[in-house]
Amino acid sequence: MLSPLELERYDRQIRLIGVEGQLKLKRSKVLVVGIGGLGSPIALYLAAAGFGNIYLVDSEDVELSNLNRQILHWTEDIGRPKALSASWKLRRFNPEVSVEAIKCRAEEDILRRFIARVDLVMDGLDNWKTRLLVNKVCVELGKPFIHAGIYGLYGQLLVVVPGKTPCLHCLIPKPPPEIRPFPVIGTTPGVMAMLQVTEAIKLITGYGIPALGRLIVYDGYSMTFNELKVARKGDCPVCGSIR
């Protein structure tokens, strides 16, 4: 059941998704891997929407150069673990949700343990090697994975539902070269994170049409959105054998 406070807090979205939809969000468990430029607004809007159980995994501490985009971390947080910085604010922002923060590297054994416990995984990462690992574990465990990647004023979104859609490995079979530090306008991860959470709400509640089989491409330089249809590859070593 939703409490009177929850009914008031989520009133505007309940008018769309209904009480049953809000209860589905409340019962859901979501893992956010990486609490930086993407992960910060992802986590904030998951909490705002009322996703009931949010797990945060990040190994890094807050740095000054993070603060043009990583909105859950403030100047006084410099030097603090990002997972703890974010979890403290999320609990104060919405005490109706449960937040568990873990400072650790996203290695395969850790990912398997947490992904097995959740309904959905959100990509808040900044490197392709770990993204492809998360994709692999999600596919093997049958858990939806909402990927986004950013660079400068560019972003891309892919919703992975194992057995139904192409996985990230179908699209990117080898990790692209990493550029560190890479340039980024602070609004870019915000735009992509909002799209990710929108897709998460749709997947959990059943309201709306998820962007399945489509790569959504954002170009902030020219302010355009495009989509590319993508298909599963039968020979994909990650998802090709899943039916």
C-alpha positions as CSV (number, residue, x, y, z in Angstrom):
1,M,0.0,0.0,0.0
2,L,1.0,3.6,-0.5
3,S,1.0,5.9,2.5
4,P,-0.9,9.2,2.5
5,L,2.5,11.0,2.2
6,E,3.4,8.8,-0.8
7,L,0.1,9.5,-2.5
8,E,0.7,13.2,-2.2
9,R,4.4,13.1,-3.1
10,Y,3.7,11.1,-6.3
11,D,0.3,12.6,-7.1
12,R,1.3,14.0,-10.6
13,Q,2.7,10.8,-11.9
14,I,0.0,8.6,-10.3
15,R,-2.4,10.5,-12.6
16,L,-0.6,8.8,-15.5
17,I,0.7,5.5,-14.2
18,G,-2.0,4.9,-11.5
19,V,-1.6,3.6,-8.0
20,E,-0.7,0.2,-9.2
21,G,2.1,1.6,-11.4
22,Q,3.4,3.6,-8.4
23,L,3.3,0.4,-6.3
24,K,5.4,-1.4,-9.0
25,L,8.0,1.4,-8.6
26,K,7.9,1.1,-4.9
27,R,8.6,-2.6,-5.0
28,S,11.3,-2.4,-7.6
29,K,15.0,-2.8,-7.0
30,V,17.4,-0.9,-9.2
31,L,21.2,-0.9,-9.4
32,V,23.1,2.2,-10.6
33,V,26.7,1.4,-11.6
34,G,28.7,4.6,-11.4
35,I,27.6,7.7,-9.5
36,G,29.2,10.4,-11.7
37,G,27.9,12.5,-14.5
38,L,25.3,10.0,-15.6
39,G,24.8,8.2,-12.3
40,S,24.1,11.4,-10.3
41,P,21.0,12.5,-12.2
42,I,19.9,8.9,-12.7
43,A,19.9,8.2,-9.0
44,L,18.2,11.5,-8.1
45,Y,15.4,11.0,-10.6
46,L,15.0,7.3,-9.5
47,A,14.5,8.6,-6.0
48,A,12.1,11.4,-7.1
49,A,10.0,8.9,-9.0
50,G,9.7,6.6,-6.0
51,F,11.8,3.5,-7.1
52,G,11.7,1.8,-3.7
53,N,15.2,0.2,-3.5
54,I,18.2,1.9,-5.0
55,Y,21.7,0.4,-5.0
56,L,24.7,2.5,-5.8
57,V,28.1,1.1,-6.7
58,D,31.1,3.4,-7.3
59,S,34.8,3.1,-6.3
60,E,35.9,6.8,-6.7
61,D,36.0,9.9,-4.5
62,V,34.7,13.3,-5.4
63,E,37.1,15.6,-7.2
64,L,36.7,19.3,-8.0
65,S,36.7,18.6,-11.8
66,N,33.5,16.4,-11.3
67,L,31.4,19.3,-10.2
68,N,30.4,20.7,-13.6
69,R,28.1,17.7,-14.1
70,Q,28.0,15.4,-11.1
71,I,25.1,17.1,-9.4
72,L,24.8,14.9,-6.4
73,H,28.3,15.9,-5.3
74,W,28.9,19.4,-3.9
75,T,32.1,21.4,-3.1
76,E,32.1,20.2,0.5
77,D,32.1,16.6,-0.7
78,I,35.5,16.8,-2.3
79,G,37.5,13.8,-1.1
80,R,34.4,11.8,0.1
81,P,33.4,8.6,-1.6
82,K,30.9,9.3,-4.3
83,A,28.6,6.4,-3.2
84,L,28.4,7.9,0.3
85,S,28.0,11.5,-0.9
86,A,25.1,10.5,-3.1
87,S,23.3,8.1,-0.7
88,W,23.2,10.7,2.1
89,K,21.5,13.3,-0.2
90,L,19.1,10.8,-1.7
91,R,17.9,9.7,1.8
92,R,17.3,13.3,2.7
93,F,15.6,14.1,-0.6
94,N,13.2,11.2,-0.4
95,P,13.0,9.2,2.9
96,E,10.4,6.9,1.4
97,V,13.1,5.1,-0.6
98,S,15.8,2.7,0.6
99,V,19.3,3.5,-0.6
100,E,22.3,1.2,-0.2
101,A,25.7,2.5,-1.2
102,I,28.8,0.4,-1.8
103,K,32.3,1.8,-2.5
104,C,33.9,-0.8,-4.6
105,R,35.1,-1.5,-8.1
106,A,32.6,-2.9,-10.5
107,E,34.2,-6.3,-10.8
108,E,32.4,-9.4,-12.1
109,D,31.8,-11.1,-8.8
110,I,30.4,-7.9,-7.2
111,L,28.3,-7.2,-10.3
112,R,26.9,-10.8,-10.2
113,R,26.0,-10.5,-6.6
114,F,24.1,-7.2,-7.0
115,I,22.6,-7.7,-10.4
116,A,21.1,-11.0,-9.2
117,R,19.1,-9.1,-6.5
118,V,17.6,-6.3,-8.7
119,D,15.0,-5.9,-11.4
120,L,16.9,-3.4,-13.5
121,V,20.4,-2.0,-14.0
122,M,21.3,1.5,-15.0
123,D,24.5,2.5,-16.8
124,G,26.2,5.4,-15.0
125,L,29.7,4.4,-16.2
126,D,32.5,6.3,-18.0
127,N,34.4,3.4,-19.6
128,W,33.5,0.8,-22.2
129,K,35.3,-2.2,-20.6
130,T,33.1,-2.1,-17.5
131,R,29.9,-1.3,-19.5
132,L,30.4,-4.4,-21.7
133,L,31.0,-6.4,-18.5
134,V,27.8,-5.1,-17.0
135,N,26.0,-5.9,-20.2
136,K,27.3,-9.5,-20.2
137,V,26.3,-10.1,-16.6
138,C,22.8,-8.6,-17.2
139,V,22.2,-10.8,-20.2
140,E,23.4,-13.9,-18.5
141,L,21.1,-13.2,-15.5
142,G,18.2,-12.0,-17.6
143,K,18.1,-8.5,-16.2
144,P,17.2,-5.4,-18.3
145,F,20.1,-2.9,-18.7
146,I,19.6,0.7,-19.8
147,H,22.8,2.0,-21.3
148,A,23.9,5.5,-22.1
149,G,27.2,6.9,-23.2
150,I,28.3,10.5,-23.5
151,Y,31.1,12.6,-25.1
152,G,31.1,16.4,-25.4
153,L,27.6,17.3,-26.5
154,Y,26.9,13.8,-27.8
155,G,25.0,11.0,-26.2
156,Q,23.5,7.6,-27.0
157,L,20.9,5.4,-25.4
158,L,20.2,1.7,-25.8
159,V,17.6,-0.3,-23.8
160,V,18.7,-4.0,-23.4
161,V,16.1,-6.5,-22.6
162,P,17.7,-10.0,-22.7
163,G,16.1,-12.3,-25.2
164,K,14.1,-9.5,-26.8
165,T,16.6,-6.8,-28.0
166,P,20.1,-6.6,-29.2
167,C,22.6,-6.3,-26.3
168,L,25.4,-3.7,-26.1
169,H,27.9,-6.2,-27.4
170,C,25.8,-6.6,-30.6
171,L,26.3,-2.9,-31.2
172,I,29.9,-2.5,-29.8
173,P,31.7,-5.9,-30.0
174,K,35.1,-4.4,-28.8
175,P,35.7,-1.7,-26.3
176,P,36.5,1.6,-28.1
177,P,39.7,3.4,-27.2
178,E,39.3,5.3,-23.9
179,I,40.0,9.0,-23.8
180,R,40.9,10.3,-20.4
181,P,39.9,12.8,-19.4
182,F,37.2,13.2,-22.1
183,P,35.5,16.5,-22.8
184,V,31.9,16.9,-21.7
185,I,29.4,19.8,-21.3
186,G,27.7,19.2,-18.0
187,T,24.2,19.2,-19.4
188,T,24.9,16.2,-21.7
189,P,24.8,13.5,-19.0
190,G,21.8,15.2,-17.6
191,V,19.9,14.9,-20.8
192,M,20.8,11.2,-21.3
193,A,20.1,10.3,-17.6
194,M,16.6,11.7,-17.9
195,L,16.0,9.5,-21.0
196,Q,17.4,6.5,-19.0
197,V,15.1,7.0,-16.1
198,T,12.1,7.6,-18.4
199,E,12.8,4.2,-20.0
200,A,13.2,2.6,-16.5
201,I,9.8,3.9,-15.5
202,K,8.2,2.5,-18.6
203,L,9.9,-0.9,-18.2
204,I,8.8,-1.3,-14.5
205,T,5.3,0.1,-14.8
206,G,4.3,-1.0,-18.3
207,Y,3.2,2.6,-19.1
208,G,4.3,3.9,-22.5
209,I,6.4,2.2,-25.3
210,P,10.0,1.5,-24.4
211,A,12.7,2.2,-27.0
212,L,13.4,-1.4,-27.8
213,G,15.5,-2.2,-30.8
214,R,16.4,1.4,-31.3
215,L,19.6,3.3,-30.6
216,I,18.7,6.9,-29.6
217,V,21.3,9.4,-30.6
218,Y,21.4,12.9,-29.1
219,D,23.5,15.7,-30.7
220,G,23.4,18.8,-28.4
221,Y,25.6,20.8,-30.8
222,S,22.9,20.9,-33.4
223,M,20.1,20.0,-30.9
224,T,18.8,17.0,-32.8
225,F,17.6,13.5,-31.8
226,N,17.9,10.6,-34.2
227,E,17.3,6.9,-33.9
228,L,18.9,3.9,-35.6
229,K,17.1,0.6,-35.7
230,V,19.4,-2.1,-34.4
231,A,18.9,-5.9,-34.5
232,R,20.3,-8.8,-32.5
233,K,23.2,-10.6,-34.0
234,G,22.8,-14.3,-34.2
235,D,26.5,-14.8,-33.7
236,C,26.8,-12.4,-30.7
237,P,28.9,-14.3,-28.1
238,V,26.9,-12.6,-25.3
239,C,23.2,-12.8,-26.4
240,G,23.2,-14.8,-29.6
241,S,22.2,-18.1,-28.0
242,I,19.3,-16.6,-25.9
243,R,15.8,-17.3,-27.0
